[in-house]
Amino acid sequence: MAINTFARKEIKFLLNMDQYHGLMEVISEYMNPDKFCIGGKEYGIYNIYYDTPDDYLIRESLSKPYYKEKIRLRSYYSPAAPDDTVFLEIKKKIGGIVTKRRVSMTLEESDAYFRDRSKPEFTKYITEQVFRELDVFLDNYPIAPKQYISYQREAFFGKDDHDFRLTFDRKITERRYDLGLNYESYGNYIIGADQRLMEVKVSNAIPDWLVKKLSELQIYKTSFSKYGRAYQNFVKSQLEDAQQTDGRRRIYISGISMIKNNVLMNRSV
């Protein structure tokens, strides 16, 4: 079983196509493509996010606390077969630093783990530690599959610093039904066809060359969560339906309110 752990900063930027092409003009000077992206290729990432019945985890995340956490099941195949490898990940953000720990198993084994905590065979102690952390998470939260998110990704890593990564995501797709990795990728897009979500993933500071290029192209960081954006779109549609039903201008539903068409996330209690 493979496992990955890391701690880093993740800074996000939403680019238009002129900004994207302007940045790509200098990427090859400082970065190498991921092994799956050589020759301009990209790869797919397919996720199922888990949450509580009242969507506590994403509501808490959107309220921007100092500490937040989430759990997801990830595949690089679509649709995934029962014997395909998937990755169960627990991701935390503490004061701007992101940590991720994950274990790999087959899709069939992941179903067994969520069903009755059955674990595949493993030999590494670190794997046992991560499963212990996952067990605690599941003890604390009565979770179930709540959101599907997929996207196509280009990825690069620094020539001088392999811990420095740059990714570009497009066709970010979401749905809140057919919540299994055994289904094809389909649903609604949450960014435009003429946009790319860029993530800068660094352990230290952003390199000077990238800072200069971002300034030149007028690219500014943004707060963007794929699951968060999908959830806000879902909530807005629910609230708009409710407004049409009762005609009021303010509605409060499960920790979320909308005032004059603006969705507001309230701290979970």
RAPE-V926773 format. One record per backbone hydrogen bond with DSSP energy under -0.5 kcal/mol. NH is the residue of the N-H (numbers start at 1). CO is the residue of the C=O. E is the energy in kcal/mol with one decimal. If there is no record, write none. Layout:
BEGIN
<<NH | CO | E> <NH | CO | E>>
END
This chain:
BEGIN
<<4 | 102 | -0.6> <6 | 100 | -1.3> <8 | 98 | -2.6> <9 | 202 | -3.3> <11 | 200 | -2.7> <12 | 222 | -0.6> <13 | 198 | -2.6> <14 | 220 | -0.6> <15 | 13 | -0.6> <15 | 196 | -3.0> <17 | 194 | -0.8> <20 | 16 | -2.4> <21 | 17 | -2.6> <22 | 18 | -2.1> <23 | 19 | -2.1> <24 | 20 | -2.3> <25 | 21 | -1.1> <26 | 23 | -1.5> <27 | 23 | -0.8> <28 | 24 | -0.6> <29 | 26 | -1.0> <30 | 26 | -0.7> <30 | 27 | -1.4> <31 | 27 | -2.6> <32 | 157 | -2.8> <34 | 155 | -2.9> <37 | 34 | -2.4> <40 | 37 | -1.1> <43 | 153 | -2.2> <45 | 151 | -2.3> <46 | 75 | -2.5> <47 | 149 | -2.7> <48 | 73 | -2.3> <49 | 147 | -3.2> <50 | 71 | -2.1> <51 | 144 | -2.3> <55 | 52 | -2.1> <59 | 55 | -2.1> <60 | 56 | -2.8> <61 | 57 | -2.1> <62 | 58 | -2.3> <63 | 59 | -0.8> <63 | 60 | -0.6> <64 | 61 | -1.7> <65 | 60 | -0.7> <68 | 93 | -1.7> <70 | 91 | -2.2> <71 | 50 | -0.5> <72 | 89 | -2.1> <73 | 48 | -2.5> <74 | 87 | -2.7> <75 | 46 | -2.7> <80 | 181 | -3.0> <84 | 81 | -1.9> <86 | 105 | -3.5> <87 | 74 | -2.7> <88 | 103 | -2.5> <89 | 72 | -2.9> <89 | 87 | -0.7> <90 | 101 | -2.6> <91 | 70 | -2.6> <91 | 89 | -0.5> <92 | 99 | -2.7> <93 | 68 | -2.5> <94 | 97 | -2.7> <95 | 66 | -2.7> <95 | 93 | -0.5> <97 | 94 | -1.8> <98 | 8 | -3.9> <98 | 96 | -0.5> <99 | 92 | -2.8> <100 | 6 | -1.8> <101 | 90 | -2.0> <102 | 4 | -1.3> <103 | 88 | -1.9> <104 | 2 | -1.0> <105 | 86 | -2.1> <107 | 84 | -1.7> <108 | 82 | -2.7> <110 | 106 | -2.1> <111 | 107 | -1.8> <112 | 108 | -1.6> <113 | 109 | -2.2> <114 | 110 | -2.3> <115 | 111 | -1.7> <116 | 112 | -2.6> <117 | 113 | -2.2> <118 | 112 | -1.2> <128 | 124 | -1.3> <129 | 125 | -2.0> <130 | 126 | -2.1> <131 | 127 | -2.4> <132 | 128 | -2.1> <133 | 129 | -2.0> <134 | 130 | -2.6> <135 | 131 | -2.7> <136 | 132 | -2.0> <137 | 133 | -2.1> <138 | 134 | -2.5> <139 | 135 | -1.9> <140 | 136 | -1.8> <141 | 137 | -1.9> <143 | 141 | -1.8> <144 | 51 | -2.1> <146 | 49 | -2.9> <147 | 49 | -1.6> <148 | 175 | -2.7> <149 | 47 | -2.0> <150 | 173 | -2.1> <151 | 45 | -1.8> <152 | 170 | -2.4> <153 | 43 | -2.9> <154 | 168 | -2.3> <156 | 166 | -2.4> <157 | 32 | -2.6> <158 | 161 | -0.8> <158 | 164 | -2.5> <159 | 30 | -2.4> <164 | 161 | -1.6> <165 | 163 | -0.6> <165 | 201 | -2.6> <166 | 156 | -2.4> <167 | 199 | -2.1> <168 | 154 | -2.6> <169 | 197 | -2.5> <170 | 152 | -2.3> <173 | 150 | -3.0> <173 | 171 | -0.7> <174 | 188 | -2.7> <175 | 148 | -1.5> <180 | 178 | -2.0> <183 | 180 | -1.4> <186 | 184 | -0.7> <188 | 174 | -2.6> <190 | 172 | -2.1> <195 | 192 | -1.6> <196 | 15 | -1.9> <197 | 169 | -2.3> <198 | 13 | -3.2> <198 | 196 | -0.8> <199 | 167 | -2.2> <200 | 11 | -3.2> <201 | 165 | -2.9> <201 | 199 | -0.6> <202 | 9 | -1.8> <202 | 200 | -0.6> <211 | 207 | -2.1> <212 | 208 | -2.5> <213 | 209 | -1.9> <214 | 210 | -2.8> <215 | 211 | -2.0> <216 | 212 | -2.2> <217 | 213 | -2.3> <218 | 215 | -0.9> <219 | 214 | -3.0> <220 | 218 | -0.6> <222 | 12 | -2.9> <224 | 222 | -0.7> <229 | 225 | -3.5> <230 | 226 | -2.3> <231 | 227 | -2.6> <232 | 228 | -2.6> <233 | 229 | -2.2> <234 | 230 | -2.0> <235 | 231 | -2.9> <236 | 232 | -2.6> <237 | 233 | -1.9> <238 | 234 | -2.0> <239 | 235 | -2.9> <240 | 236 | -2.6> <241 | 237 | -1.8> <242 | 238 | -2.0> <243 | 239 | -2.6> <244 | 240 | -2.1> <245 | 241 | -1.2> <246 | 242 | -2.2> <247 | 243 | -3.2> <251 | 258 | -0.9> <253 | 256 | -2.9> <256 | 253 | -1.2> <257 | 264 | -2.4> <258 | 251 | -1.2> <259 | 262 | -2.0> <260 | 249 | -0.9> <262 | 259 | -1.5> <263 | 261 | -0.5> <264 | 257 | -3.9> <266 | 255 | -2.3> <266 | 264 | -0.5>>
END
